[in-house]
Amino acid sequence: MQFQLRLHLCLLLIGYAIAQPHIIFILADDLGFNDVGFRGSAQIPTPNIDALAYSGLILNRYYVNPICTPSRSALMTAKYPIHTGMQHTVLYAAEPRGLPLNLKILPQYLNDLGYTSHIAGKWHLGHWKRVYTPLYRGFSSHVGYWSGHQDYSDHSAVEHGQWGLDMRNGTELAYDLHGQYTTDVITQHSLNVIAKHNSTKGPLFLYVAHAAVHSGNPYNPLPAKDDIVRRLGTIQDYKRRKYAALVTAMDDSVGRIVEQLRKSRMLENSIIIFSTDNGGAAEGFNSNFASNYPLRGVKNTLWEGGVRGAGLVWSAQLSNRPRVADQTMHIVDWLPTLLEAAGGEAALAQLNNAQLDGMSVWQALLKNEVSPRKSVLHNIDDVWGSAALSVGDWKLVKGTNYNGSWDGWYGPAGTRNPRDYDWYLVAKSPTGQALQQLKVLPKTADMMRAREAANVICKDAKLKDAPNISCNPLKAPCLFNIREDPCEQRNQADVFPKVLELMLKELQLINSTAVPPSNKPDDPLGYPRFWNYTWTNFGDYVDTNDCI
């Protein structure tokens, strides 16, 4: 409390040229690299997301963790998952664990700077006891769900053969939202938060964690709106079309949020981040139909298709925009980056003794300078025997998941001809209209150049039959020059053995700092059938050491 008061006094004495920015962080779930227009696809219309990208920064060397819970823990804590015990798979709804309570997380840091924090959507960082849930971890409101996925209409989640409702308003079950489309529920809460926010009392942090485009339950894996599916009739494959409808609904949500920021006169003083949490789940993976083309791998693999994220940042504060930003960045960097954006160097003083892995790249993004990040730990999972590390342009892949069955290149490539991209939609979208009113939407020619610069092209890229170039990470570590070979087609381990040796030593050194994975078996006491068929904070009501 004393630190908070001193910090506020310092900020008042120094004075801001502009007010502290509102921060809107929009996180997509399982979005493929090839599923947004600003990355070269002309198949799925994403005009609102694209408008932000073309008028802001397209994050070209941006990485996330390969799967949901690890990425969200990294975002919230600025720690690699190996340092929080969250590195192995996801957190299941009946597991008696959560993100460690001794860790201060992003909304709590921002609240210390005078922010009010809200979350709409997916949590997935623990709920077996109430203290692990959003309202006890810095958020003032939450409308959404605690587990990892749900049906977009009935809001139930099926896990390990168990079925139960998972939709909350705060800590209370939201039975009244039954039948309302999850993307719309998340959007409406976001709009309500923005509309009710009083900027004179401080800035807003809004975390919009979409269910889209994660698959639903087995009985309805691609829960798309029928009217949007009809609009996308040019996509021939019906499952891909339904997946595209999930993306389109999320894009519509982005447009409504940006328009509400404009109406509330908050847009010009907002930082908007759009990011995926991990790579897309390609056809057949989790019953989904994403595309990471032309990148290798899928969700929950350490190939670029699993960890290179589609991401952007928009802010009127950013200079030299629009541009394709080549600064290396990891999702673990957002916490210190946003703290510096919110409160300058004084705010970063909070982190001096926190032993974080994240680092602020705000100045690098702001001024188009070299990123302070020189390496990225993609993950180490000693349970499955997989690890990956990037240092500079080099990437080491040691071991792999699923016994290598998802180590290939997967489409669909879809329509990528620039002539098929509809620029009219960008300008006429709600986001495009809002940005035009601020006079920050670039001319079409400039947007075309940005889109071309952000397009990853691999000359030798094929799909499932692409050659491995003697690379089998289950037998020996693989080494790639990612800048020259972003699609990981040419293993350089035999050509640069010294580089390989140094990177293996660095990986071993990093692994020596890891804490054990915190995963626990499902506790049957958490099964919904004991709680009126709802997923709940069962640890508050029973002794989980007892047996049933």
N, C-alpha and C positions, 0 to 999 in steps of 0.2 A: 504494500500500500504506500509506503514512504517513497519507494522508487517511482511509482505511478504519479504521485503528487509532484515529485521533483521534475519528472519528465514533462508533465503538463505545464509547469511553470517555465521550464526551459523553452518549450514550444511557444508559449505566449510571449516571452521576452524576445525570442528571435523573430517571430512573426513569419507568416507564410505569404509568399507572393500570390499564391492561390490557396483555396481551402484544401484540406485533406481530401483525397479522391475517394469516391465511392468505389467499392471493389465488387464486381460481379464475376463469379467464377462458375462457368457452365461446363460440366463434366459429362461427356457422352459415355455410354457403356458398351464396350466391344465394337466400337466403330472401326471399320477398315480404312486403311491408308488410301484406298482407291474409291472411297465412298463419298467424297466431297469434291465439288467442282474445282476448288482452288488448287487441288493436287493433280489436275489433269483429266479427271473423269467428266464426260459429257452425258453419262447415262442417268444419274440420279440428280434431279435439280435441287441444289442447296443455295438459292440466291441470297438468303439472309446471312448465312454463315460466310458465304463468299464475299459479300459486300464488306463485312468487317475485315476479312483477310486482305482484300485489295486496298483498303484504306488504312490498314494498320501494318502489322508485321506478321508475315508468314514465317513461322518458326521452322527452319529448314533442317536443323540438327538437334531436334528435340526428342528426348527419350522418356519413356514411361516404364513401369515394371510390367511383366508379361501377363499379369492377371489381377483381378479386382482388389481383393483385400490388401495385398502388398502395395499396390499403387496408392490406394487411399490412405494407408498408414504413412507412406512416404510423404504424401501431400500434407497431411495434418501435422506431422512431427518434424519434418526436415531430417529424418534419419533413414538410412537404408534399412530395409526390412530385416537384414541379418542382425541389426542392432536393437530390434524391438521384439524379436521372436516371431515375426509375421511373414517369414520368407518362404514357407512351404504351403502351397495351394491356398485355398480360401478358408474363411471362417464360416462354419456351418451353423445353422440356426439352433441346433440342440447342443452345441459345444459350450461347456462352462468356462468360457474365457472371453477376453476382449483386449483391445488396445490398452497396454498397461496404464493404470491410473496415476502413476507417478510422473507421467509425461505431460508437459504443458503443450497444448496444441494450438493450431493457427487461430481460431476464433478467440481464444483466451489471450493470446498475444495482442491481437488487434483490439480487443476490448480494453486492454490496458492503455491503448492510445486514444480512447474515446469512441471507438466504434460500437455499433449495435449489430450483432451477428444473428443471421437466420439461415436455416437450411430447408430446402424443398427437395424431397426425393429420397434417394437411397443412402443408407448409412453404412452397413456392412462392416462395422468395426467392433461389434459386440453388443449384446443386450441381455445376457443371461441374468444380470442384475441391473437395476435401474440406473445405478451410478455410472454405467458404461455408455448410456444413451445420450443423444445430443443435448438435451436440456440440462444435463449435469456436466457438460463439457464445453460450456461457453456459448451455446446457442440460445437465443431467447424464444424461438419458436421452431417447430418442425412439423410439417405435414408430409408424410411419406412412409417409408417402410424400413424395417431394421435389418432384414436378411439380404440375400444376394440377388434375388430375382422374384418376379411374381407374374401372374396373369394380369393383363392390362385392363380387364373388366371386372372380374370377381375378386381381384387383389389377394388371391391365395397363392401360397408357395408350396411346391412339392419338392421334398428333399428326402432322400434315403427311404422312400416308400411312405413317408409321412406327409399329410396334407393339413394345412391350416391357414386361416386368415392372417395377413400381415399388412395392415394399413393403420397408421397412427395419426392422430392430431395431438401433438405433444406426446404424453405418455398414455393417452387414452385411445382405445380402439375406435376407429372411424367407420362404424357400420353405415353411417349415412352417406358415405362416398361410394357404396356398392353400385356398380354399373357405370360409374364415371371413368372415362379412359385415363389411364395413369399419366400419360404425357400431359393431358389437360389438367389433371389435378395438380401436378407439379407446377405447371405454368400458372394456374390461377392463384396458388399460394404465393408464387413469386410476384405476380402483379399486385396482389393485395399488400404484400410487404412494401413494395416500392411506393404504391399510392399512399400508404399510411405513414411513410417515413417522414419525420420532421428534420430536415437537413440543418436547421438552426441549432439543433441539440447534438449534432455530431454526425459523422459519416456512417454509411451503411456497408456492411459486408454481407453479401448474399451468395450462398453456395447452392447452386442449382445442379443437383446430382440426378440426372435423368435415368429412368429405367431403360429407355431406348439407347441402343438398339439390341439389348440383350434379348435372347429368346425367352419365351414364356414357359409354361408348363407343358409336359408331353402331349396333353390332349389338345393344345392350341399353341404350338411352338412359335408361330409368327403372327401375333395378334394385331394385325393391321386394320385400319379403318377401311371399310368397303369403298367409300367415296374416293379416297385417295388412291386405292388400288385401281379403280376405274380410270383415274386421271393418268396413270402410268402405263397405259396399254401398249406403248412402243417397246417395253421390256418384255421379250418373248417368254423367257422362263418364268413360270408363275410364282415359284418360291422366291426367286430373285426379285420379282415385282413386289411381292408382299414385304420382303425385307426393305426394299426401297421406300415403301410406304411408311415404314417405321422411321426411316431417316427423314423423309419429307415432313412428317408430323413434328419431329424434333426441330427441324429447320423453321417451320411455322412458329414454334414456340419461341425460338430465338428472336424472330421478327416482332412478336408481341411484347417480349421483354424490352427490346430496344425501343419500341414505340412508347411503352409506358415510361421508360426513363426520360424520353423526350418530353412527354406530356408533363411529367413531374419536374421538368427543368433540372434534371440530374445528369443527363447524358454527356454534356460537354465537360463535366468534372467527374467522369467515371473511367475506371480501368476495367475493360472487359476481356476476360480470358476464355477461350474455348479450347477444350482439350479432350482427347479420348483417354480412358483409363488404361487401355492396353490395345494391342492389335486386334484385328477383327477375327471372328470365328467363321472360317471359310465353309463352303458347302459341305455338309455332313458333320461338321464339328458343332457339338451342342445344338444340333437341329437348326443351325442358323445358315446364313447365306451371304456373309460379308466377303469383301475382296480386298486383299492387300497388294494386288498387282502393282508393280512388277517385283515386289519384295518377296523374300523367301520366308516361309513359315507362317504360323498362325498364332492366335491367342495361346498363352501359356507355353510358348516356346521362346528360346532366347535368340532366335534369328531376327533379322530386322523387321520382318512382318509381324513379330510379336511385341517388339519393344520400340520401334520408331513410330512416334505418335503423330497423328494429324493434329496440329495445334496452331494457335494464333493469339496475338495480344493486340488490343486496340486501346489507344488513349490519345487524347488531344495533346498530352504532354510530350509524346514521343516526337523526336526530330527525325529528319531524313526518312520520312515515311510518305507514301507506302514503299515497302521494300521486302525482299526476301532476306530474312535475318539468318546469317550463317553462324551466329554465336552458339556454341555447344551449351546445351541446357538439359537438365533432368528434372523430372517432376518433384524431386526432393528439394529443388532450389526455390520453389515458389514461396515458401514461408519467409525466408530471409529477403527474397526479392520484393515481396509485397510489403514487408515491414519497412524496408528502406523507402519504397515508393510512398508509404503512408506517413512516415515520420522522420525520414532522413537518417543520418548517422546516429543521432540520439536514440532512435528506436532500435537500431542494431545493437546498442549497448546491452539490451536485454539478453542477448544471445552469447555474451562473452564466455560464460561458464557452462553453457548448455551442451557442449560436446556434440555438435550437430554435424551431419555430413553435407547438408545443403549449404550453398553459398549464394550471396546476392549477385545476380547478373543485371540488376536494374540499371546501373551506370553504363554497362556495356550495351544494353538494349537502347537506352536513352540517347547515347551519343554515338552509337554504331562503332564501338570499340571492341577489342579482342575480349572474348569471354575469359573470366578467371578460371573456369572449369577446364581442366586438361584431361580428365579421365572420367569414365562413367562405369560404375559397377552395375551391370544389368541384373544380376542376382547370383546368389550362391545357394543351391538347394542340395545339401548333403544327404537328404533322405532319398531323393531321386538321382543323385549323382550328376547334376548339371550345374554349369557355371559359365558366365560370360563377362568379359571385361573389355572396355575400349580405352585406349590411351592414344591421344592424338588421332591419327588416321587409321591406326591398327585396331583390330578387334580379334580377341581370342574367344573361341567357343570350345568348351571342354565338357564332354558328355551331352546328353540331350534327353528330352522327355518323350513319353509314349513309345519308347524303344525305337525312336526314329521314324515312326509312321506318319508324322506330320512335318517332316523336314524338307519337303519339296516346295515347288512354286505353284500357287493355286489361283485360279481366276474366280469369277470371270473377268477378263480384261475390260469387257463392256465397250461402249462407244467412247473413244478418246480423240476422235478427230476434232480439232479446234473449230471447224466449220459447223459442227453439230451443237456447239455450246451456245446457249441462248443468253446473250448479254442483255437483252431487253428485260428479262426477268430480274436481273440484278438491280438495275436502275429502278424498276417498278415495285420491287419488294418493299415491305414496311421498313426494313433496315436501310435499304438504298434511299428511300424517300427521306428518312430521318437524317441520314448523313448528308444528303443533298441540301437540306435546310441548314445544316451547319457548314455547308460549303467545303466538305472534306472528302466527298466521293470523287475519286480520280476520273479523268476522261477514259473512255473505253479503250483507247490505244494504250494508255498506261496500265490499265488493268490487264490487258492482253499480254503485255510484256512481263508483268509480275507472274501471271499464270504460267507462261512459258518457262520462266526461270525456276518455278517451283516444281516443274514436271520432272520426275525421275525417269530417265530412259536408260535401259540396259541393253546394249547392242546384241548381246548373246542370250537375252532373257527368253526362256521358254516357260511352259507350264510344267505339268507333272513329269515330262520326260527330260527336263534340263539336266545336264551332266553334273556330277558331284566333283569332278576334277580330283579324284582320289581323296575325297574328304568324307570320313565317317567318324564323327566325334565320339561314337561309342568305342572305337578302337584306338584313336589317337587324337590329340587336340588339333583344331583347325585354326588357321590364321588368315585374316583377310585385310586388305587395304580398302576400307569402306568408302573413302572418297573416290577412289578409282573404280571400285567394284561394289557399288551399293547393294547389288542383288546377291552377293556372296556366292559367286559361281567359281572363283578361282582361288583355291587353297594355296597359300604361300608358305606353309609351314616348312617345307623342304628347301625352299629358296632362301628364306631368312631365318635360319635356325637360332641365331643369336637373339633376334627379336622375340621369337617364341620362348626361348629360355628366360629372358628378362620378364616377359609378361606372366609366365607361369609362376615365377618367384613373387611377383607383385600380387598375384591372385592368392597365393599361399599366405603372404603377409596379411592381406586384408582378411582372409578367412580366420586367421588367428585371433581376430577381434570379435568374431561372431558370438552371439548368444544362442543357446539351443532353441529350435523351433518350439513354439508354445502350444502346438496342436494337441487336442485331447479327443478321445472318443466321444461320440454322441452320448449324452446323458439321457436315458429313457425318460427321466422325470421332465425333460423339456419337450416331449412329444405332444403335439397339439391335442390329441384325444383326451389328455388329462386336463385340458384347459379350455373346454368348450370349443375345441377345434380352432384354436388360435395359437400362433407363436408368441410367446410372452417372456417376461423376465422371471422365469421360474425359480431362479436362485434366491429371490426375495421371499419366497413362500414355503420352501422346503429345504431340508437338510440334504444337500446333494451327496453327502457321504453315506446316506442310507440307501438301501436297496429296496426295490419294489417287487 
